Amino acid sequence: MKGIRKILLPWMIIILFVTTLFLLYNRIEDNDIDMDEDASLPTELHPIVEEKKNELLEQAAEIDIDVVITEEIRSIDRQNELYEQGRSTSGNIVTNARGGQSYHNYGLAIDYALRDDNGELIWDIHYDGNDNGKSDWFEVADLAKELGFDWGGDWESFKDYPHLQMDFGLRIDQLQRGMRPDPDGSQNEAGQ
């Protein structure tokens, strides 16, 4: 029995130490603190997302691309409506995210389209309205990425060309638990 304790005790200490390191790393790296799951959802875009959206619109206008923001913050109900599109309601599938699973629900995402010379909104990713030989859609995506947005057109499994987001290092599960980025972009508890 004493021999088993001599073997088990060091292993238990090692496991406890590794577990503690793992938990500390996650707190330091992600500020991952369990929050109230009933934390209120934002009602407007995060200030940095709003600022960068406006910069994007200005930069695109400077190269003769008329960008229109078609979606900003979304309610859970609106997200669920979009999720059902192409599934239980008519239309094409436009999202794989249910309510609460989209960065739009947390004020961290926008969608865009282009306005052509006739004033019509278009989602043609090959459109070259400024006649420079490049897709306006991809030019806007490149500008957005330079401003710090992640672009849905870069996703592997579900290309979402109109989608731009800033996650500030937060995963959806953290946002669902109430984590929110501070106005300066750092992570924080909801309501602080």
Phi, psi and omega in degrees: 000320179296325180294323179292318179297321179297328179278314185289322184301311178297322179293321178296319179295317179298315180297316178298318180296314180296318178299316179298317177299316180300313180296318178295318178301314180296324178291317181290313185290315187248355190050040187279090179245132178299128181245177177288121180295344179267015179303141182292150177274148178297157179250358178212169179298148173303142184305322180289320177298317178300313181298313182290327175300314180295320176298319179300314180299318179294314181295321178294319179298325179297335178252026174061041173242123180267102181264137177240128175278119185263336179215140173236243179289143181232143173285164176299317179299315179297320179296319178295323176300314180295323178297321182288339179299128181083355177249285180258352175235168184288161178113179178273151174293125182243350179206152172254004184259125172281172177306132181090351181252010182243142176295340174300325182294344184244014177071025185244010182216153175223158171240151181225162171220178178246153174251127181276182183296339178271002180084007180272141173284135179226152177239027181280111184286354179258356183299133178234074183289335179266007173051044177253010178082006180237149175295123177302321182303313182286330175298316179296317179300318179296317176301315182298317180295324176295333179275357177106002177281150165266140184251130179297341177290344177271353183291146181283311192272325183221098181291120180239080188301325180282353192268133173229138180213158171232118183261349179053030179080007181259134175274162179302318181298327177290318177297321179296330178277356176111357176295143177218144173286142174297165177304334178273359177101352177280162184276148181202167174289152176299141175081003179251000000 
